[in-house]
């Protein structure tokens, strides 16, 4: 029955071609369900509606604290964007509307956009590179 509402929406439901990987990085330990339901599903819907990409999946990055105990330092949502500039602009707008925490980052290529609580700081050098961390 729901199929009648999905007529003409095939392009939005599929995976786009020619995308670039982007990570939304939240500081601290964000529960995977909260990460998904508070941010992921909304970002995915917005990106698909305007044909700028998809959002889904995620991970976390841990580090040793001062007591040599492992703690989650970052929670990550994976995105694939077909237009880097327009996609990042949409994601920045949506993250603010969704009340993202201070120091949320959108990491792309070798750069990042970082939310300072008042405005986005664009095109900064990455503060960390998940692929270059050891022991994770």
N, C-alpha and C positions, 0 to 999 in steps of 0.2 A: 504494500500500500504506500509506503513512504517513497517508493521510486517515482511516483507521479510528481512529487515535489522536487526531485533531483534532476529533472529533464533540463538539459542544457548546462549542467554544472560539472560535466566530466573534467574539464580543464582545471577547475578548482580542486577537485578531489584527487587528481593525479600528482605525480612527482614531476616538478619542472626540470627541464634540461638546462645545461650551461649555467650552473650555480657556483657560488663561492661559499666556502664554509665560514661561518661567523659564530662566535660563542658569546652568550650573555652570561656574565660572571657576577654572582652575588657574593658579598662578603659573608663569611661565617657558615654555620651549619643550618641550611634550610631543608626541612623535611622534604623528601622526594615527592610526596603527595601534595604538599603545599606548593612546592615549586611548580608542579604540573598544573594544579587547579587554580592557583592564584595568578600565575604568569603564562605558562606554556600554552594552554588551550586558547587563551585570548590572543596571544601573539600569533599563533598558527592561523586562527580564523581571520585575523586582520590581514596577514600577509597573503593568504590564499584569496581572499575577497578581491584584492586589488592586483593579484597576479605578480607579486613581488617575491614569492618564495614560500618556504614551509618552516615549521619549527617543531621540534620533538626530540625526545631523548634527553639524556643529561648524565651528569656524573658529579663527582666531588673530588677535591684535592685536599689531602691531609698533610700536616706538617707537625714536627715535634714542638711541643711547648717548652717553657722553662723548666718543667718537672720531668722532661724526657717522656712525656705521654703524648700519644698521637691525638690530634684534634682536627676536625674538619675546618679548613681555612677558607675554602671557596666552594660554592655550589654552582653548577654550570648547566645551562640549557643550550643545546645545539640548534643551529639554524642554517639553512641554505638559502642564499639570496640570489636572485637573478639580476638585480640592479643594486650595486653596493650603496650608492649614495641615497637613492630614494628609499631603499629598504631600511637602512640605518636611521634615516630621518623618521620613518614611520615607527620603528621599534623604539626610538628615543621618546617619541611622543606618547606611545602606549605605556611604556614603563613608568613614566611620570604619572599618568592617569591611574595606573595600578599601584601607585605608592611604593615604588621600589626603594630599597634602603640606600642611604648615602654610600658612596664608593662602589655602586653597581657599575660594571664595565661592559662595554660592547667591544669585544676584541676581534679584529679583522686584519688580515695580512700581518704586518709587523707593528701595527698601531692599535690604539684603543680610544674609545670615547668614554669618559668617566663622569658620573653624576655626582656633583659636590653638595647636593642638597638644595641648591638654588638654580643651578644651570649646568648644562653639559659642557665639559671641557673636551674639545674635539681634537682628534689627531695626535694624541700624546703617544710617546714611546710606551710600549707595553711594560707594565709593572712586573709581570711574570709571564713565563711561557710554559704552559702545562706540559708540553712535549719535552722540555729540557730539565724538568725537575727529576731528581733521583729518588729512588726508594718508594715509588708509588706504583 
